Amino acid sequence: MNKLWGGLAAALFVVLGGCGGEAPEEATDAAPRTTLVTATEAQARQVEVVERSLGQIISKVDPMIAAEVAGRVEQVLVQVGDEVAADEVLARIDAEDYRLNLDQVRADIARLEALRQQQQRLVERYRKLVADKFFSESALDEAETQLRATQQQLRAAQAQLRQAERNVGRTDVRSPAAGRIDARLISSGDYVGVGTPLFQLSTSDMLQVVFPFPESLSGRLDRGQIVRMVVPSAPQAAPVEAPITELRPAIGVQSRAVEVIVEVENPGGWRPGASVDGEVVLEVRRSVVVPPLAVVRRPSGVVVYELVDGVAQERVVRLGVQRADFIEVLEGLEAGATVAVDGASYLTDGAPVRMQEPAA
């Protein structure tokens, strides 16, 4: 029995040994795996170098409305923040004394006009008598002198009439222009003198926009450079373009800055005090540009992969202006080069690529 089991075991060993021979070697010359990418051509185009800032709208004209006549304020018709039209009545000053003075001047004019007419008739009669040798010339001269004096008094009274009428009109305090009331400095019942400030008005027809920029840019900013402006409340509106009209240093110890002043006619809806997004075009140059996805960061630096004969070749580049739809390449890539876009981040130098066919 023992010999039988030993024979079976030996036979089983031979069978298993034949089945467990050496495995075949794996292939070592398999083709390298390719990366699927999309590609585009690096283009040459005009690139604007801009600097951005958040500015504030101020009124170019901020008239202080003062009293032109003295008196007690009867009514104040506007409040701070009210929009007013040109020539709109803002307040009324008691006009009774000015009306009385106007009536008195009118009475003086009527009296002097009657005297002038009487003296005129007297002179005409004296002239006829002198011509007929019935009256002395000296008496005529005296009458003519009196006529001229009366005429001068009448002209003076007529000037007083115009002044009295103006004073009555000035008791209605009117806005010199359309705008907004920024400050009200009086109340009903106040007594005001000539020149007393009553209202601060800001007009919105002609505006200034003030943009702060770092002092380091002062050498690159200049009058005449174009500023594109958009109000945040209407970002979809077309940008308003206007030249820089003034540069001035900002006063302050903590921040060194230069203020860019832009004068612009109100395009509609702009109000003093509102903010404005602006960008100054510092330079326009022709450069190579690529899509943002084509630019990849590697240990060697910022690179773009140029595709040459189905192989990705790493190009270390120096970047310039960066926008949402393109990035400027200042050095390291020529216009017309085919570069990887989608899939560029998966590439390495020398990696084989397969270009994705554009969708039909």
MARKOL-56855 format. One line per field, with one value per residue (C-alpha): residue in three letters; x, y, z; residue number from 1. Coordinates in Angstrom, 1 decimal. Layout:
! residues N
type	(ALA, ...) .
u	(X, ...) .
v	(Y, ...) .
w	(Z, ...) .
seq	(NUM, ...) .
***
This chain:
! residues 360
type	(MET, ASN, LYS, LEU, TRP, GLY, GLY, LEU, ALA, ALA, ALA, LEU, PHE, VAL, VAL, LEU, GLY, GLY, CYS, GLY, GLY, GLU, ALA, PRO, GLU, GLU, ALA, THR, ASP, ALA, ALA, PRO, ARG, THR, THR, LEU, VAL, THR, ALA, THR, GLU, ALA, GLN, ALA, ARG, GLN, VAL, GLU, VAL, VAL, GLU, ARG, SER, LEU, GLY, GLN, ILE, ILE, SER, LYS, VAL, ASP, PRO, MET, ILE, ALA, ALA, GLU, VAL, ALA, GLY, ARG, VAL, GLU, GLN, VAL, LEU, VAL, GLN, VAL, GLY, ASP, GLU, VAL, ALA, ALA, ASP, GLU, VAL, LEU, ALA, ARG, ILE, ASP, ALA, GLU, ASP, TYR, ARG, LEU, ASN, LEU, ASP, GLN, VAL, ARG, ALA, ASP, ILE, ALA, ARG, LEU, GLU, ALA, LEU, ARG, GLN, GLN, GLN, GLN, ARG, LEU, VAL, GLU, ARG, TYR, ARG, LYS, LEU, VAL, ALA, ASP, LYS, PHE, PHE, SER, GLU, SER, ALA, LEU, ASP, GLU, ALA, GLU, THR, GLN, LEU, ARG, ALA, THR, GLN, GLN, GLN, LEU, ARG, ALA, ALA, GLN, ALA, GLN, LEU, ARG, GLN, ALA, GLU, ARG, ASN, VAL, GLY, ARG, THR, ASP, VAL, ARG, SER, PRO, ALA, ALA, GLY, ARG, ILE, ASP, ALA, ARG, LEU, ILE, SER, SER, GLY, ASP, TYR, VAL, GLY, VAL, GLY, THR, PRO, LEU, PHE, GLN, LEU, SER, THR, SER, ASP, MET, LEU, GLN, VAL, VAL, PHE, PRO, PHE, PRO, GLU, SER, LEU, SER, GLY, ARG, LEU, ASP, ARG, GLY, GLN, ILE, VAL, ARG, MET, VAL, VAL, PRO, SER, ALA, PRO, GLN, ALA, ALA, PRO, VAL, GLU, ALA, PRO, ILE, THR, GLU, LEU, ARG, PRO, ALA, ILE, GLY, VAL, GLN, SER, ARG, ALA, VAL, GLU, VAL, ILE, VAL, GLU, VAL, GLU, ASN, PRO, GLY, GLY, TRP, ARG, PRO, GLY, ALA, SER, VAL, ASP, GLY, GLU, VAL, VAL, LEU, GLU, VAL, ARG, ARG, SER, VAL, VAL, VAL, PRO, PRO, LEU, ALA, VAL, VAL, ARG, ARG, PRO, SER, GLY, VAL, VAL, VAL, TYR, GLU, LEU, VAL, ASP, GLY, VAL, ALA, GLN, GLU, ARG, VAL, VAL, ARG, LEU, GLY, VAL, GLN, ARG, ALA, ASP, PHE, ILE, GLU, VAL, LEU, GLU, GLY, LEU, GLU, ALA, GLY, ALA, THR, VAL, ALA, VAL, ASP, GLY, ALA, SER, TYR, LEU, THR, ASP, GLY, ALA, PRO, VAL, ARG, MET, GLN, GLU, PRO, ALA, ALA) .
u	(0.0, 2.8, 4.5, 1.2, 0.8, 4.4, 4.0, 0.8, 2.6, 5.5, 3.3, 1.3, 4.5, 5.6, 2.3, 2.2, 5.8, 5.1, 2.1, 4.0, 6.9, 8.4, 6.0, 6.5, 8.4, 6.2, 6.7, 9.1, 8.6, 5.0, 4.1, 4.0, 0.6, -0.5, -2.4, -5.6, -5.4, -7.0, -4.8, -4.8, -2.4, -0.6, -1.8, -0.2, -2.6, -2.8, -2.6, -3.6, -1.6, -4.1, -4.3, -7.6, -8.9, -12.2, -13.1, -15.7, -18.0, -18.0, -19.8, -17.6, -19.7, -20.8, -22.4, -23.1, -26.5, -26.5, -29.1, -29.1, -31.3, -31.7, -34.8, -36.6, -37.1, -40.8, -40.6, -38.0, -39.3, -36.6, -34.8, -31.3, -31.2, -33.9, -33.4, -34.1, -34.5, -32.8, -34.6, -36.7, -37.7, -35.9, -37.0, -38.8, -37.7, -40.2, -40.7, -43.0, -40.4, -39.1, -42.6, -43.2, -39.9, -40.9, -44.2, -42.3, -39.9, -42.8, -44.5, -41.3, -41.0, -44.6, -43.9, -40.7, -42.3, -45.0, -42.3, -40.4, -43.4, -44.3, -40.7, -40.6, -43.7, -42.2, -39.0, -40.9, -42.9, -39.8, -38.1, -41.0, -40.9, -37.2, -37.6, -40.2, -37.9, -40.4, -38.2, -34.6, -32.3, -30.9, -34.4, -34.5, -31.1, -32.3, -35.5, -33.5, -31.1, -34.0, -35.4, -32.1, -31.9, -35.4, -34.5, -31.4, -33.5, -36.0, -33.3, -31.9, -35.4, -35.8, -32.5, -33.9, -37.0, -35.0, -33.1, -36.3, -37.9, -34.8, -34.8, -38.4, -37.6, -34.6, -36.8, -37.5, -34.3, -33.9, -31.5, -28.9, -28.8, -30.3, -28.8, -29.2, -29.4, -26.4, -26.9, -29.6, -28.3, -31.5, -34.9, -38.2, -38.0, -34.3, -33.1, -30.5, -28.3, -26.9, -24.4, -25.6, -25.2, -28.5, -28.0, -25.2, -26.0, -24.3, -24.9, -24.9, -24.5, -20.7, -18.9, -15.5, -14.3, -11.4, -9.3, -6.5, -3.4, -0.1, 2.6, 4.8, 2.6, 3.0, 5.7, 3.4, 0.3, -0.2, -2.9, -4.7, -4.5, -7.9, -9.9, -12.7, -15.4, -18.3, -20.6, -21.0, -24.8, -25.0, -22.1, -23.8, -23.8, -21.4, -18.1, -17.7, -14.3, -12.7, -9.2, -7.3, -7.6, -5.5, -3.0, -2.5, -0.7, -3.0, -2.4, -1.7, 1.0, -0.2, -0.7, 1.4, -0.8, -1.6, -5.1, -6.3, -9.0, -11.4, -14.0, -17.0, -20.5, -23.1, -24.0, -27.2, -27.9, -24.5, -24.8, -22.2, -21.0, -21.4, -18.4, -17.0, -14.8, -12.1, -9.1, -6.3, -4.7, -1.0, 0.3, -0.8, 1.6, 1.6, 2.3, 1.8, -1.3, -2.6, -5.7, -5.4, -5.6, -2.5, -0.4, 0.9, 3.1, 6.0, 9.1, 11.0, 8.7, 5.6, 5.4, 3.4, 3.5, 4.2, 3.0, 5.6, 5.1, 2.8, 5.1, 4.7, 7.7, 8.0, 8.5, 9.3, 7.6, 7.4, 3.9, 2.5, -1.1, -3.6, -7.3, -10.2, -9.9, -6.2, -2.7, 0.1, 3.4, 6.3, 9.1, 9.5, 6.9, 6.5, 3.3, 1.9, 3.1, 0.6, 0.0, -1.9, -5.0, -7.3, -5.2, -2.0, -1.8, -1.3, 1.6, 5.4, 8.2, 8.5, 5.1, 3.4, 0.0, -3.1, -5.2, -8.9, -11.0, -13.2, -16.8, -18.9) .
v	(0.0, 2.4, 1.7, 2.4, 5.9, 6.7, 6.0, 8.2, 11.1, 10.9, 10.8, 13.8, 15.8, 15.2, 16.4, 19.5, 20.3, 20.2, 22.5, 25.2, 26.0, 29.5, 32.4, 34.2, 37.6, 40.7, 42.9, 45.7, 47.6, 48.7, 52.0, 55.0, 56.3, 59.6, 62.5, 63.8, 67.6, 70.5, 73.0, 76.5, 78.9, 81.6, 84.9, 88.4, 91.2, 94.6, 94.4, 97.3, 97.8, 99.2, 100.1, 99.9, 102.0, 102.7, 106.4, 108.7, 111.1, 114.7, 117.7, 120.0, 122.9, 123.2, 126.6, 127.9, 129.7, 132.8, 135.5, 138.4, 140.5, 140.8, 139.7, 137.0, 133.6, 132.9, 129.5, 126.8, 124.7, 122.0, 119.5, 117.9, 115.4, 117.0, 117.2, 120.7, 122.3, 125.5, 128.6, 126.6, 128.5, 127.1, 129.5, 132.8, 135.8, 138.4, 140.8, 143.4, 146.0, 145.6, 146.0, 149.2, 150.6, 149.6, 151.5, 154.6, 154.5, 154.2, 157.2, 159.3, 158.4, 159.5, 162.8, 163.4, 162.6, 165.2, 167.8, 166.9, 167.4, 170.7, 171.9, 170.8, 172.8, 175.8, 175.6, 175.3, 178.5, 180.4, 179.4, 180.9, 184.1, 184.5, 183.9, 186.7, 189.0, 189.0, 187.1, 187.1, 184.3, 184.0, 183.0, 180.4, 179.0, 178.7, 176.9, 174.5, 173.8, 173.0, 170.6, 168.8, 168.4, 167.0, 164.6, 163.4, 162.9, 160.9, 158.6, 158.1, 157.2, 154.7, 153.0, 152.8, 151.2, 148.5, 147.9, 147.8, 145.3, 143.1, 143.1, 142.0, 139.2, 138.2, 137.5, 134.3, 132.3, 130.3, 127.6, 128.8, 125.4, 121.9, 119.7, 118.3, 120.0, 118.8, 121.1, 123.3, 126.0, 127.9, 127.4, 129.3, 132.3, 132.9, 136.4, 136.5, 139.2, 139.8, 137.0, 134.6, 131.0, 129.3, 126.1, 124.0, 122.7, 120.0, 120.0, 116.8, 118.1, 118.4, 115.9, 115.1, 111.6, 111.2, 108.0, 107.3, 105.5, 104.5, 107.0, 104.5, 105.0, 108.8, 108.6, 106.5, 108.7, 111.7, 114.2, 113.0, 109.3, 107.6, 106.3, 103.8, 104.1, 102.0, 102.6, 99.4, 100.0, 99.5, 97.1, 96.2, 99.7, 100.8, 102.1, 105.9, 107.1, 110.4, 111.8, 112.6, 116.3, 116.7, 114.9, 116.0, 114.4, 113.2, 114.7, 112.2, 110.7, 107.1, 106.6, 108.0, 108.3, 110.4, 111.4, 111.2, 113.7, 113.1, 115.6, 114.1, 115.2, 113.2, 110.3, 109.9, 108.5, 109.4, 111.2, 113.0, 110.8, 107.5, 105.2, 104.4, 101.6, 103.0, 101.8, 103.9, 102.8, 103.2, 101.6, 99.8, 97.2, 94.3, 91.0, 87.2, 85.9, 82.5, 81.2, 81.1, 77.3, 77.0, 78.4, 75.9, 76.2, 73.7, 73.5, 75.0, 78.1, 79.2, 77.2, 76.7, 73.4, 73.9, 70.9, 69.8, 66.6, 65.1, 65.8, 68.4, 70.7, 72.8, 76.5, 78.6, 81.9, 85.4, 86.7, 90.2, 91.3, 88.7, 88.9, 86.5, 85.5, 85.7, 85.9, 88.0, 86.2, 88.6, 86.1, 82.4, 81.8, 83.0, 84.0, 81.1, 78.3, 75.6, 75.2, 72.8, 74.2, 71.6, 68.9, 71.1, 70.6, 66.8, 67.2, 67.0, 67.9, 65.4, 63.7, 62.4, 63.9, 63.2, 66.2, 66.1, 66.5, 69.6, 69.0, 68.9) .
w	(0.0, 0.9, -2.4, -4.2, -2.6, -3.3, -7.0, -7.2, -5.5, -7.9, -10.9, -9.6, -9.1, -12.6, -14.0, -11.9, -12.7, -16.4, -16.1, -14.1, -16.5, -17.0, -18.1, -21.4, -21.2, -21.4, -24.5, -23.8, -27.1, -26.7, -28.3, -25.8, -24.8, -26.6, -25.0, -26.6, -26.9, -28.8, -30.5, -31.9, -33.5, -31.6, -33.0, -33.3, -32.3, -30.8, -27.0, -24.7, -21.5, -19.0, -15.3, -13.5, -10.6, -8.8, -9.1, -7.8, -9.7, -8.5, -9.9, -12.0, -10.9, -7.3, -6.9, -3.4, -3.7, -1.5, -0.7, -3.1, -0.8, 3.0, 4.8, 6.7, 5.1, 4.5, 2.9, 2.1, -0.7, -1.1, 1.0, 0.8, -2.0, -4.1, -7.8, -9.0, -12.4, -13.6, -12.4, -10.0, -6.8, -3.8, -1.1, -0.6, 1.4, 2.7, -0.2, 1.4, 2.0, -1.5, -3.0, -1.0, -2.3, -5.8, -5.4, -4.1, -7.1, -9.5, -7.9, -8.2, -11.8, -12.4, -10.6, -12.5, -15.8, -15.2, -14.3, -17.4, -19.6, -17.9, -18.3, -21.9, -22.7, -20.9, -22.9, -26.2, -25.3, -24.3, -27.6, -29.6, -27.5, -28.0, -31.7, -31.8, -29.7, -26.8, -24.3, -23.2, -24.1, -20.6, -19.3, -22.1, -21.0, -17.5, -18.5, -20.7, -17.9, -15.6, -18.3, -18.5, -14.7, -14.6, -17.4, -15.4, -12.3, -14.4, -15.8, -12.2, -11.0, -13.9, -12.9, -9.4, -10.8, -12.5, -9.3, -7.2, -9.7, -9.5, -5.7, -5.7, -8.1, -5.9, -3.0, -4.8, -4.4, -7.7, -8.8, -11.3, -13.0, -12.9, -10.2, -6.7, -3.4, -1.4, 1.6, 3.0, 5.3, 6.2, 7.8, 7.6, 9.9, 9.6, 8.9, 6.1, 4.8, 1.3, 0.6, 3.3, 2.0, 1.6, -0.4, -1.8, -5.3, -7.3, -11.0, -13.1, -16.7, -16.6, -14.3, -13.1, -12.2, -9.9, -10.0, -7.5, -8.9, -7.2, -7.2, -9.1, -12.2, -12.2, -14.9, -17.2, -16.8, -18.9, -20.1, -23.1, -22.4, -22.8, -19.8, -20.3, -17.6, -16.5, -13.5, -11.4, -11.3, -15.1, -16.0, -19.3, -20.6, -23.2, -21.7, -21.7, -23.1, -22.3, -22.1, -18.9, -18.3, -15.1, -12.9, -9.3, -6.3, -3.6, -0.2, 2.5, 4.6, 4.7, 1.0, -1.9, -4.9, -7.9, -8.9, -12.5, -13.3, -16.2, -17.3, -19.1, -20.1, -18.2, -20.5, -18.6, -15.2, -13.7, -10.4, -8.2, -5.4, -7.4, -8.1, -11.5, -12.7, -15.0, -16.9, -18.4, -21.6, -21.0, -24.1, -27.3, -28.7, -31.2, -29.4, -29.6, -27.7, -26.8, -24.9, -21.1, -21.1, -23.2, -20.4, -17.8, -14.7, -14.5, -12.3, -15.2, -15.2, -17.1, -20.3, -23.5, -25.4, -29.1, -31.1, -33.7, -35.7, -33.2, -30.2, -27.5, -27.1, -24.0, -24.5, -21.4, -21.9, -20.3, -20.0, -20.3, -20.2, -19.0, -19.9, -19.7, -23.4, -24.0, -22.5, -24.0, -24.6, -24.5, -25.1, -25.9, -28.7, -32.2, -33.9, -36.0, -33.7, -33.1, -29.3, -27.1, -25.4, -23.8, -22.3, -22.1, -18.3, -18.8, -21.1, -20.6, -22.8, -25.6, -25.0, -28.1, -28.7, -30.7, -31.8, -31.2, -34.3, -34.2, -33.6, -36.7) .
seq	(1, 2, 3, 4, 5, 6, 7, 8, 9, 10, 11, 12, 13, 14, 15, 16, 17, 18, 19, 20, 21, 22, 23, 24, 25, 26, 27, 28, 29, 30, 31, 32, 33, 34, 35, 36, 37, 38, 39, 40, 41, 42, 43, 44, 45, 46, 47, 48, 49, 50, 51, 52, 53, 54, 55, 56, 57, 58, 59, 60, 61, 62, 63, 64, 65, 66, 67, 68, 69, 70, 71, 72, 73, 74, 75, 76, 77, 78, 79, 80, 81, 82, 83, 84, 85, 86, 87, 88, 89, 90, 91, 92, 93, 94, 95, 96, 97, 98, 99, 100, 101, 102, 103, 104, 105, 106, 107, 108, 109, 110, 111, 112, 113, 114, 115, 116, 117, 118, 119, 120, 121, 122, 123, 124, 125, 126, 127, 128, 129, 130, 131, 132, 133, 134, 135, 136, 137, 138, 139, 140, 141, 142, 143, 144, 145, 146, 147, 148, 149, 150, 151, 152, 153, 154, 155, 156, 157, 158, 159, 160, 161, 162, 163, 164, 165, 166, 167, 168, 169, 170, 171, 172, 173, 174, 175, 176, 177, 178, 179, 180, 181, 182, 183, 184, 185, 186, 187, 188, 189, 190, 191, 192, 193, 194, 195, 196, 197, 198, 199, 200, 201, 202, 203, 204, 205, 206, 207, 208, 209, 210, 211, 212, 213, 214, 215, 216, 217, 218, 219, 220, 221, 222, 223, 224, 225, 226, 227, 228, 229, 230, 231, 232, 233, 234, 235, 236, 237, 238, 239, 240, 241, 242, 243, 244, 245, 246, 247, 248, 249, 250, 251, 252, 253, 254, 255, 256, 257, 258, 259, 260, 261, 262, 263, 264, 265, 266, 267, 268, 269, 270, 271, 272, 273, 274, 275, 276, 277, 278, 279, 280, 281, 282, 283, 284, 285, 286, 287, 288, 289, 290, 291, 292, 293, 294, 295, 296, 297, 298, 299, 300, 301, 302, 303, 304, 305, 306, 307, 308, 309, 310, 311, 312, 313, 314, 315, 316, 317, 318, 319, 320, 321, 322, 323, 324, 325, 326, 327, 328, 329, 330, 331, 332, 333, 334, 335, 336, 337, 338, 339, 340, 341, 342, 343, 344, 345, 346, 347, 348, 349, 350, 351, 352, 353, 354, 355, 356, 357, 358, 359, 360) .
***
